[in-house]
Amino acid sequence: MNKIVSAIIVFIVILLSFYFSQGKFNDKEIRLGMSGPFSGNKSNLGDDMLTGAMAYFNDINDKGGIYGRPIKIIAKDDRYEPNLAIENAKNLIKKDKIFAFFGIIGTPTSRAILPIAIDNNIPLLGTFSGADFLREPPNPLILNARAGYEAETENLVKFFVDQKKLTRIAVFYQNDSYGRSGLRGIRKALDKRNLKIIGEGSYKRNTLSVGNALYEISLTRPEAIILVGTTMPVAEFIKRARKNDKIIKNIDFGVLSFISPKLLVETLNKNVKNVFFSQVVPTPWTSKEKEVEKYRELMSKYFPEKQLGYVSLEGYFAAEMTAEVFKAVGKNFRKSDFIREMEKLSKDIKNNTCSSTVSVKCPCLRLVLISQYIDGKFKLIHEK
């Protein structure tokens, strides 16, 4: 009888051991897949996001990785085109065997990749997009580091309407899921104040075809224009608007965080006194936050030839957030453990609490700030 009981116990132990070993992460490195614009006129976004993330991950790897595992980002160029992003995503899963997507650049490309992530149960971490479909309804596979476009547009409208007492707001937007997400946010923010968008115009992604949009908007005599686009089309629009006789002289412009602020400033020859920048991270150059000071230290160490910037700082925060989730689940974990920890952190960041086991610094995540370029520096003028 004792032999039978012992055999049963051994069998149960073996069975449980087999069960708990299934699905455990056993790779010697943590591979993250990134798709973004690494060529063309938006390559600065991809390069900066990747640089900021690698500044953090390089420091982690030099200290032995996470439980002995180095973190590797496999980055592929999609030129901000959804079809290329889809191809990249499939290759990252099948050929590169990634554990998660990280730092996907842009709303249309994120929308294209999301169904692939869901079908393959691949986490989507730190996407460089504030689109609403990445936030509502909540998805356990998605962990956002940044505030959404709804929060950004609400803050811009609050600034223009509540603080500056402007009521005639127009919108220039990219005619795709990114632009329409921003457009919805602006409508919602104005509706709360019993106002309507008085004029709108759009342009096609990856073009500078802004003329028709400018004509449509100029007919409505706006007091401020919120621009939901990428850097070069937005710069082109502002240049032309300033030359248009029907546009109020020194009209205010509000731009979302997908813009590269320094590139816009350079493209406009520093003539940006009436341009207001929405941001979702602190000022990279002067913030006294400990995490930002560490970012500056690591950027100087690993990428001394690179300039500091908002996008690389966001990449840094997204990398820190990602690393902290891996730390929290321990060395022997399943993907289901990782996803549960993602959910905890997502709720913590949303509620601004930090109660989960993840120790990432919540105050630097989900910020909504408005800055202005004054005397060669970006200065904070409004905070949500």
C-alpha positions as CSV (number, residue, x, y, z in Angstrom):
1,M,0.0,0.0,0.0
2,N,2.8,2.4,0.9
3,K,4.5,1.7,-2.4
4,I,1.2,2.6,-4.2
5,V,0.8,5.8,-2.3
6,S,4.4,6.7,-2.9
7,A,4.0,6.0,-6.6
8,I,0.9,8.2,-6.7
9,I,2.7,11.0,-4.9
10,V,5.6,10.8,-7.3
11,F,3.3,10.8,-10.2
12,I,1.4,13.8,-8.9
13,V,4.7,15.7,-8.3
14,I,5.9,14.9,-11.8
15,L,2.5,15.9,-13.3
16,L,2.5,19.2,-11.4
17,S,6.1,19.9,-12.3
18,F,5.2,19.3,-15.9
19,Y,2.2,21.5,-15.7
20,F,4.0,24.4,-14.0
21,S,6.9,24.2,-16.4
22,Q,4.6,24.6,-19.5
23,G,4.7,28.1,-20.8
24,K,7.5,29.3,-18.6
25,F,9.8,31.8,-20.2
26,N,13.1,30.0,-20.7
27,D,14.9,32.1,-23.3
28,K,18.4,33.4,-22.4
29,E,17.5,36.9,-23.6
30,I,14.4,39.1,-23.7
31,R,13.6,40.0,-27.3
32,L,11.3,43.0,-27.9
33,G,10.1,43.9,-31.4
34,M,9.9,47.5,-32.6
35,S,8.4,48.7,-35.9
36,G,8.8,52.4,-36.7
37,P,10.0,55.0,-39.2
38,F,13.8,54.5,-39.4
39,S,14.0,56.1,-42.9
40,G,12.3,59.1,-44.5
41,N,11.3,62.4,-43.0
42,K,10.0,60.8,-39.8
43,S,13.1,58.8,-39.1
44,N,13.9,61.1,-36.2
45,L,10.9,59.7,-34.3
46,G,12.0,56.1,-34.7
47,D,15.7,56.9,-34.0
48,D,14.9,58.9,-30.9
49,M,12.5,56.5,-29.4
50,L,15.0,53.6,-29.9
51,T,17.9,55.7,-28.6
52,G,16.1,56.6,-25.3
53,A,15.0,53.0,-24.8
54,M,18.5,51.6,-25.4
55,A,20.0,54.1,-23.0
56,Y,18.0,52.5,-20.2
57,F,18.3,48.9,-21.5
58,N,22.1,49.2,-22.0
59,D,22.5,50.2,-18.4
60,I,20.4,47.2,-17.4
61,N,22.4,44.9,-19.6
62,D,25.7,46.2,-18.3
63,K,24.6,45.2,-14.8
64,G,23.8,41.7,-15.9
65,G,20.4,42.0,-17.4
66,I,17.1,41.1,-15.6
67,Y,17.7,37.9,-13.7
68,G,20.7,37.3,-16.0
69,R,18.8,37.9,-19.2
70,P,19.9,40.9,-21.4
71,I,17.1,42.9,-23.2
72,K,17.4,43.1,-26.9
73,I,15.3,45.3,-29.2
74,I,14.9,44.1,-32.8
75,A,13.9,47.2,-34.8
76,K,12.4,47.2,-38.3
77,D,11.7,50.1,-40.6
78,D,8.0,50.6,-41.6
79,R,8.4,54.2,-43.0
80,Y,5.1,55.0,-41.1
81,E,3.1,52.8,-43.5
82,P,0.7,50.2,-42.0
83,N,1.3,47.6,-44.7
84,L,5.0,47.5,-43.9
85,A,4.2,47.5,-40.2
86,I,2.1,44.4,-40.7
87,E,4.9,42.6,-42.5
88,N,7.4,43.6,-39.8
89,A,5.1,42.4,-37.0
90,K,4.6,39.0,-38.6
91,N,8.4,38.6,-39.2
92,L,9.2,39.7,-35.6
93,I,6.9,37.0,-34.3
94,K,7.7,34.1,-36.6
95,K,11.4,34.7,-37.4
96,D,12.7,36.7,-34.4
97,K,10.5,35.0,-31.8
98,I,9.9,38.2,-29.8
99,F,8.3,38.1,-26.4
100,A,6.5,41.5,-26.8
101,F,6.1,44.5,-29.1
102,F,7.7,47.6,-27.8
103,G,7.6,51.3,-28.8
104,I,5.6,50.9,-32.0
105,I,5.7,54.4,-33.6
106,G,2.4,55.9,-34.7
107,T,-1.4,55.4,-34.6
108,P,-2.0,53.9,-38.1
109,T,0.8,51.4,-37.7
110,S,-0.3,50.5,-34.2
111,R,-3.8,49.9,-35.4
112,A,-2.5,47.6,-38.1
113,I,-0.3,45.6,-35.6
114,L,-2.8,45.4,-32.8
115,P,-4.9,42.5,-34.3
116,I,-1.7,40.6,-34.9
117,A,-0.7,41.0,-31.3
118,I,-4.0,39.9,-30.1
119,D,-4.1,36.8,-32.4
120,N,-0.7,35.7,-31.2
121,N,-1.1,36.7,-27.5
122,I,1.9,39.2,-27.8
123,P,2.0,42.1,-25.3
124,L,2.1,45.6,-26.7
125,L,4.2,47.9,-24.6
126,G,4.9,51.6,-24.6
127,T,3.4,52.4,-27.9
128,F,4.3,55.9,-29.2
129,S,0.7,56.9,-29.8
130,G,-2.1,58.4,-27.7
131,A,-4.9,56.8,-29.7
132,D,-8.1,56.0,-27.9
133,F,-8.4,52.4,-29.3
134,L,-5.2,51.6,-27.3
135,R,-7.0,52.7,-24.1
136,E,-10.7,52.0,-24.4
137,P,-11.9,49.4,-23.8
138,P,-9.0,48.3,-21.6
139,N,-7.0,45.4,-23.1
140,P,-4.8,43.2,-20.9
141,L,-2.3,42.9,-23.7
142,I,-1.7,46.7,-23.9
143,L,0.4,48.7,-21.4
144,N,0.7,52.4,-22.3
145,A,3.4,54.7,-20.8
146,R,2.0,58.0,-22.1
147,A,-1.2,60.0,-21.7
148,G,-3.8,59.6,-24.5
149,Y,-4.6,62.1,-27.2
150,E,-8.0,62.7,-25.5
151,A,-6.1,64.0,-22.4
152,E,-3.8,66.1,-24.6
153,T,-6.6,67.7,-26.6
154,E,-8.6,68.4,-23.5
155,N,-5.6,70.2,-22.0
156,L,-5.0,72.3,-25.2
157,V,-8.7,73.2,-25.4
158,K,-8.6,74.1,-21.7
159,F,-5.6,76.3,-22.2
160,F,-7.0,78.1,-25.3
161,V,-10.7,78.4,-24.1
162,D,-10.5,78.6,-20.3
163,Q,-7.3,80.4,-19.9
164,K,-6.9,82.5,-23.0
165,K,-10.7,83.0,-23.5
166,L,-10.6,82.0,-27.2
167,T,-13.8,80.5,-28.6
168,R,-13.1,80.1,-32.3
169,I,-11.0,76.9,-32.6
170,A,-10.2,75.2,-35.9
171,V,-8.5,71.9,-36.5
172,F,-5.9,70.8,-39.0
173,Y,-5.5,67.0,-39.0
174,Q,-3.9,64.0,-40.7
175,N,-6.6,62.1,-42.5
176,D,-6.2,58.7,-40.8
177,S,-6.7,57.0,-37.4
178,Y,-4.2,59.3,-35.8
179,G,-5.8,62.5,-37.0
180,R,-9.3,61.4,-36.4
181,S,-8.4,60.3,-32.8
182,G,-7.2,63.9,-32.1
183,L,-10.2,65.4,-33.9
184,R,-12.6,63.4,-31.7
185,G,-10.8,64.5,-28.6
186,I,-11.0,68.2,-29.6
187,R,-14.7,67.8,-30.3
188,K,-15.3,66.2,-27.0
189,A,-13.4,69.0,-25.1
190,L,-15.2,71.7,-27.0
191,D,-18.6,70.1,-26.4
192,K,-18.0,70.2,-22.7
193,R,-17.7,74.0,-23.0
194,N,-20.7,74.3,-25.3
195,L,-18.5,75.1,-28.3
196,K,-18.0,73.6,-31.7
197,I,-15.0,73.3,-34.1
198,I,-15.5,76.3,-36.4
199,G,-13.3,75.0,-39.2
200,E,-11.4,71.9,-40.2
201,G,-9.1,70.6,-42.9
202,S,-7.1,67.5,-43.4
203,Y,-4.1,66.2,-45.4
204,K,-3.0,62.8,-46.6
205,R,-0.4,60.9,-44.5
206,N,3.2,61.1,-45.7
207,T,2.5,64.2,-47.9
208,L,2.8,67.9,-47.6
209,S,-0.5,68.5,-49.3
210,V,-1.8,71.1,-46.9
211,G,-3.1,73.7,-49.3
212,N,-6.8,72.7,-49.4
213,A,-6.9,72.3,-45.7
214,L,-5.6,75.8,-45.2
215,Y,-8.1,77.2,-47.7
216,E,-11.0,75.5,-45.8
217,I,-9.8,76.7,-42.4
218,S,-9.0,80.3,-43.6
219,L,-12.7,80.8,-44.5
220,T,-13.8,80.4,-40.9
221,R,-11.5,83.1,-39.3
222,P,-10.3,81.0,-36.3
223,E,-8.6,82.5,-33.2
224,A,-6.5,79.3,-32.7
225,I,-5.7,76.2,-34.7
226,I,-4.9,72.8,-33.1
227,L,-2.8,70.7,-35.4
228,V,-3.0,66.9,-35.3
229,G,-0.2,65.9,-37.7
230,T,3.4,65.1,-38.1
231,T,6.3,67.6,-38.0
232,M,6.9,68.5,-41.6
233,P,3.2,68.9,-42.7
234,V,2.5,70.9,-39.6
235,A,5.5,73.1,-40.3
236,E,4.3,73.6,-43.9
237,F,0.8,74.5,-42.7
238,I,2.1,77.1,-40.2
239,K,4.4,78.7,-42.8
240,R,1.6,79.0,-45.3
241,A,-1.0,80.1,-42.7
242,R,1.3,83.0,-41.7
243,K,1.3,84.2,-45.3
244,N,-2.5,83.9,-45.7
245,D,-4.3,87.2,-45.6
246,K,-7.5,85.6,-44.2
247,I,-5.7,84.1,-41.2
248,I,-5.4,86.4,-38.2
249,K,-1.9,87.7,-37.7
250,N,0.0,86.0,-34.9
251,I,-2.8,83.4,-34.5
252,D,-2.1,80.7,-31.9
253,F,-1.2,77.2,-32.9
254,G,-1.4,74.1,-30.6
255,V,0.5,70.9,-31.6
256,L,0.3,67.4,-30.1
257,S,3.2,65.4,-28.7
258,F,3.7,63.3,-31.9
259,I,5.4,66.4,-33.2
260,S,9.2,66.6,-32.8
261,P,9.4,70.0,-31.0
262,K,13.1,70.8,-31.8
263,L,12.7,69.9,-35.5
264,L,9.6,72.0,-35.7
265,V,11.5,74.9,-34.1
266,E,14.4,74.5,-36.6
267,T,12.1,74.2,-39.6
268,L,10.3,77.4,-38.6
269,N,13.6,79.2,-38.1
270,K,12.8,79.6,-34.4
271,N,9.7,81.7,-35.2
272,V,7.5,79.8,-32.8
273,K,6.4,82.5,-30.3
274,N,2.7,81.7,-30.9
275,V,3.2,77.9,-31.1
276,F,2.2,75.9,-28.0
277,F,3.5,72.4,-27.5
278,S,1.6,69.6,-25.8
279,Q,3.9,67.2,-24.0
280,V,3.5,63.9,-22.1
281,V,6.9,63.9,-20.4
282,P,8.9,66.5,-18.4
283,T,11.4,68.8,-20.0
284,P,14.4,66.6,-20.9
285,W,17.0,69.4,-20.5
286,T,16.1,71.1,-17.2
287,S,13.7,68.8,-15.2
288,K,14.8,68.1,-11.7
289,E,13.0,64.8,-11.5
290,K,15.4,62.1,-10.5
291,E,14.4,59.9,-13.4
292,V,15.1,62.7,-15.9
293,E,18.4,63.3,-14.3
294,K,19.3,59.6,-14.7
295,Y,18.1,59.8,-18.3
296,R,20.5,62.6,-19.0
297,E,23.3,60.7,-17.3
298,L,22.8,57.5,-19.3
299,M,22.3,59.4,-22.6
300,S,25.6,61.1,-22.0
301,K,27.2,57.7,-21.3
302,Y,25.9,55.6,-24.1
303,F,24.9,58.1,-26.8
304,P,27.0,61.2,-26.3
305,E,26.6,62.2,-29.9
306,K,22.8,62.3,-29.7
307,Q,20.8,65.3,-28.6
308,L,18.3,65.1,-25.7
309,G,14.7,65.3,-26.6
310,Y,11.1,64.6,-25.6
311,V,10.8,61.5,-27.8
312,S,14.0,59.8,-26.5
313,L,12.9,60.6,-22.9
314,E,9.6,58.9,-23.6
315,G,11.5,55.9,-25.0
316,Y,13.5,55.9,-21.8
317,F,10.4,55.9,-19.6
318,A,8.7,53.2,-21.7
319,A,11.9,51.0,-21.3
320,E,12.0,51.6,-17.6
321,M,8.3,50.6,-17.3
322,T,8.9,47.5,-19.4
323,A,11.9,46.4,-17.4
324,E,10.1,46.9,-14.1
325,V,7.4,44.5,-15.2
326,F,10.0,41.8,-16.0
327,K,11.6,42.4,-12.6
328,A,8.3,42.1,-10.8
329,V,7.3,38.7,-12.3
330,G,10.6,37.0,-11.2
331,K,12.9,34.8,-13.2
332,N,10.6,31.9,-13.6
333,F,7.4,33.3,-15.1
334,R,4.7,32.5,-17.7
335,K,3.4,35.0,-20.1
336,S,0.1,35.0,-18.2
337,D,2.0,36.2,-15.1
338,F,3.5,39.0,-17.2
339,I,0.1,40.1,-18.5
340,R,-1.4,40.1,-15.0
341,E,1.4,42.4,-13.9
342,M,0.8,44.6,-16.9
343,E,-2.8,45.0,-15.9
344,K,-1.9,46.0,-12.3
345,L,0.6,48.6,-13.5
346,S,-1.9,50.0,-16.0
347,K,-4.5,50.5,-13.3
348,D,-1.8,52.1,-11.0
349,I,-0.7,54.6,-13.6
350,K,-4.2,55.4,-14.6
351,N,-5.2,56.0,-11.0
352,N,-1.8,57.6,-10.1
353,T,-1.3,55.2,-7.3
354,C,1.8,52.9,-7.3
355,S,0.4,50.1,-5.2
356,S,1.5,47.2,-7.4
357,T,4.8,45.4,-7.0
358,V,6.2,47.3,-9.9
359,S,8.3,50.2,-8.7
360,V,8.3,52.3,-11.8
361,K,8.0,56.0,-11.0
362,C,4.4,56.9,-11.7
363,P,4.8,60.8,-11.5
364,C,6.7,60.7,-14.8
365,L,4.0,58.8,-16.6
366,R,0.7,60.1,-18.0
367,L,1.7,63.7,-17.6
368,V,0.0,66.4,-19.8
369,L,2.0,69.6,-20.1
370,I,2.0,72.6,-22.4
371,S,5.3,74.4,-23.1
372,Q,6.5,77.2,-25.2
373,Y,9.9,77.8,-26.8
374,I,11.2,81.0,-25.3
375,D,14.8,82.4,-25.4
376,G,16.2,79.1,-26.7
377,K,14.4,76.9,-24.2
378,F,11.2,75.0,-23.8
379,K,9.4,76.4,-20.8
380,L,6.4,74.9,-19.0
381,I,3.4,77.3,-19.1
382,H,0.4,75.0,-18.3
383,E,0.0,71.6,-16.6
384,K,-3.1,69.5,-16.3
